[in-house]
Amino acid sequence: MTALTMLVVASMAFVGTHFLMSHPLRAGMVKAMGEAGFTITYSIVSILTLGWMIWAYPKASAEAPAPLWDAGEAGFIVATVLIWLGSVLFMGSLRRNPALPRPGKRIEKIDDPNGVYAITRHPMMWGFALWAIVHAIVNPTLASLVLSFAIAFLALVGAALQDKKKEMLLGELWADWKAKTSFVPYGKGLKSADAFALVTGTLVWLGATWVHNPPVGVWAFIG
């Protein structure tokens, strides 16, 4: 088995186990081992399969190091903007999601979308997806594309499956919420993130692109 094939298999295991344990197998696993046991098992499998991907990636990169295209300056500018947006969406998602239940309470009302949830109802997933898309743009090796596709696929298909699950559980309540929000960022028009998301997201963006080796984003243009 080549290193690239190993990375493909590891990526399929990472994505596949997430989907299986999050949807068709979840109820049976929770019934058999309890919520705590399920959470521990889910975490262990996720860590192991992610570790497998991380272990396989450098070997696959060394096997096929040539990029498939040159992103050029325009590609890096687009990537810089997208990674900033992804950072803002991710950090904003760490605050309370209006569509998540309060501990111990049944969802009877969903607050109007605000902050990054007015931009997209899946800001965390889009944060991961944009990170993956950016790396595919600026580092288009076969290994990078496999890894980027796996993460973007897991994030966006996972988000769509979350919508389906919520629709089954909440019915009209979820339908009303969906009508006020968008799956794709800015699908309901231009919206502004809240100050927390803008400030912390920008700081994370600046910090992450600075410690990158070599520095990327705005730092590459400044340098």
C-alpha positions in Angstrom: 0.0 0.0 0.0 1.4 3.4 -1.0 1.6 6.2 1.5 -1.1 8.2 -0.4 -3.4 5.2 -0.3 -2.8 4.9 3.4 -3.8 8.5 3.8 -7.0 7.9 1.8 -7.9 4.9 3.9 -7.2 6.8 7.2 -9.3 9.8 5.9 -12.2 7.4 5.0 -12.0 5.8 8.5 -12.0 9.3 10.2 -15.0 10.5 8.2 -16.9 7.2 8.1 -16.7 6.5 11.9 -17.9 10.1 12.6 -20.9 9.6 10.4 -21.7 6.1 11.7 -21.4 7.0 15.3 -23.2 10.3 15.0 -26.3 8.9 13.2 -27.2 5.2 12.5 -25.1 3.7 15.3 -25.6 6.4 18.0 -28.9 5.2 19.5 -27.8 1.6 19.8 -24.4 2.5 21.3 -26.0 4.9 23.8 -28.4 2.1 24.8 -25.6 -0.4 25.2 -23.0 1.7 27.0 -24.9 4.8 28.3 -24.3 8.4 27.3 -21.0 8.7 29.1 -19.7 5.4 27.6 -20.7 6.5 24.1 -19.0 9.8 24.5 -15.8 8.2 25.7 -15.9 5.6 22.8 -16.7 8.3 20.2 -13.7 10.4 21.5 -11.3 7.5 21.5 -12.2 6.5 17.9 -12.0 10.1 16.7 -8.6 10.6 18.3 -7.2 7.4 16.9 -8.5 7.9 13.4 -7.3 11.6 13.4 -3.9 10.4 14.7 -3.8 7.9 11.8 -4.4 10.7 9.3 -1.8 12.9 10.9 0.7 10.1 10.9 0.0 9.2 7.2 0.0 12.8 5.9 3.8 13.6 5.8 4.6 10.3 4.2 2.0 10.9 1.5 3.3 14.4 1.0 6.8 13.1 0.5 5.6 10.6 -2.0 3.9 13.1 -4.2 5.2 16.6 -3.3 4.5 18.4 -6.6 1.6 20.9 -6.5 -1.1 20.4 -9.2 -1.4 24.1 -9.8 0.1 27.5 -8.8 -2.3 29.5 -6.7 -0.5 32.7 -7.5 -0.9 36.0 -5.7 -4.6 36.1 -6.4 -5.1 32.7 -4.8 -3.2 33.7 -1.7 -5.3 36.9 -1.4 -8.5 34.9 -1.6 -7.1 32.3 0.8 -6.2 35.1 3.3 -9.7 36.5 3.3 -11.3 33.1 3.6 -9.2 31.9 6.5 -10.0 35.2 8.3 -13.7 34.6 7.8 -13.3 31.0 8.9 -11.6 32.1 12.1 -14.4 34.7 12.8 -17.1 32.1 12.3 -15.3 29.5 14.4 -14.7 31.8 17.3 -18.2 33.2 17.2 -19.6 29.7 17.3 -18.1 29.2 20.7 -20.8 31.4 22.2 -24.3 30.0 22.7 -26.0 28.6 19.7 -29.7 29.7 19.8 -30.8 26.4 18.3 -29.1 24.2 21.0 -31.2 23.1 24.0 -30.6 24.5 27.4 -29.4 21.8 29.8 -32.3 19.8 31.1 -34.9 21.8 29.1 -36.9 20.9 26.1 -36.7 23.2 23.1 -40.0 25.1 22.8 -38.6 28.3 21.2 -35.5 29.2 19.2 -34.3 32.7 19.6 -33.8 34.8 16.4 -30.3 34.3 14.8 -27.7 36.7 15.9 -23.9 37.2 15.5 -22.3 34.6 13.3 -25.5 32.5 13.5 -27.1 35.2 11.3 -24.4 34.6 8.8 -24.8 30.8 8.8 -26.5 28.4 11.1 -23.4 26.2 11.0 -20.5 28.6 11.8 -18.2 26.1 13.4 -18.6 23.6 10.5 -18.0 26.4 8.0 -14.9 27.4 9.9 -13.5 24.0 9.5 -14.6 23.8 5.8 -13.0 27.2 5.0 -9.8 26.1 6.6 -9.8 23.0 4.4 -10.7 25.0 1.2 -7.9 27.4 1.9 -5.3 24.7 2.2 -6.5 23.1 -1.0 -6.1 26.4 -2.8 -2.6 27.3 -1.6 -1.1 23.8 -1.2 -2.6 21.7 -4.0 -0.6 18.5 -3.5 -2.3 15.2 -3.7 -1.9 14.6 0.0 -3.2 18.1 0.9 -6.2 17.7 -1.4 -7.1 14.3 0.2 -6.9 15.8 3.7 -8.7 19.0 2.8 -11.5 17.1 1.0 -12.0 14.8 4.0 -12.3 17.7 6.5 -14.5 19.8 4.2 -16.8 16.8 3.4 -17.1 15.9 7.1 -17.9 19.4 8.1 -20.5 20.3 5.4 -22.2 16.9 4.9 -22.2 16.6 8.7 -23.9 20.0 8.9 -26.5 18.9 6.4 -27.2 15.7 8.4 -27.6 17.8 11.5 -30.3 19.8 9.7 -32.1 16.6 8.8 -31.9 15.3 12.4 -33.2 18.6 13.8 -36.0 18.7 11.3 -37.1 15.2 12.4 -36.9 16.1 16.1 -38.4 19.7 16.1 -40.6 19.8 13.0 -42.1 23.2 12.4 -40.0 24.8 15.0 -36.9 23.9 13.1 -38.5 24.9 9.8 -39.2 28.4 11.1 -35.5 28.7 12.3 -34.2 27.5 8.9 -36.3 30.2 7.2 -34.5 32.8 9.2 -31.0 31.4 8.7 -28.8 30.2 5.9 -26.7 27.0 5.4 -24.2 28.8 3.1 -22.6 31.9 4.7 -24.4 35.1 3.7 -27.1 33.2 2.0 -29.6 35.6 3.6 -27.6 38.7 2.6 -24.7 40.5 4.2 -24.7 40.2 8.0 -22.3 41.5 10.6 -20.6 39.2 13.2 -20.7 40.3 16.8 -17.7 42.1 18.4 -16.6 39.0 20.2 -16.3 37.0 17.0 -14.6 39.8 15.1 -12.0 40.5 17.7 -11.2 37.0 18.8 -11.4 35.6 15.3 -9.1 38.3 13.9 -6.6 37.6 16.8 -6.7 33.9 16.1 -6.2 34.5 12.4 -3.3 36.8 13.0 -1.7 34.4 15.5 -2.2 31.3 13.5 -0.8 32.8 10.3 2.2 34.2 12.2 3.3 31.0 13.8 2.8 29.1 10.5 6.2 28.1 9.0 6.7 30.2 7.0 4.3 33.0 8.1 1.4 33.3 5.7 -1.7 35.5 5.2 -1.0 39.2 5.7 2.4 38.5 7.1 3.5 37.1 3.8 2.5 40.3 2.0 4.1 42.5 4.7 7.3 40.5 4.5 
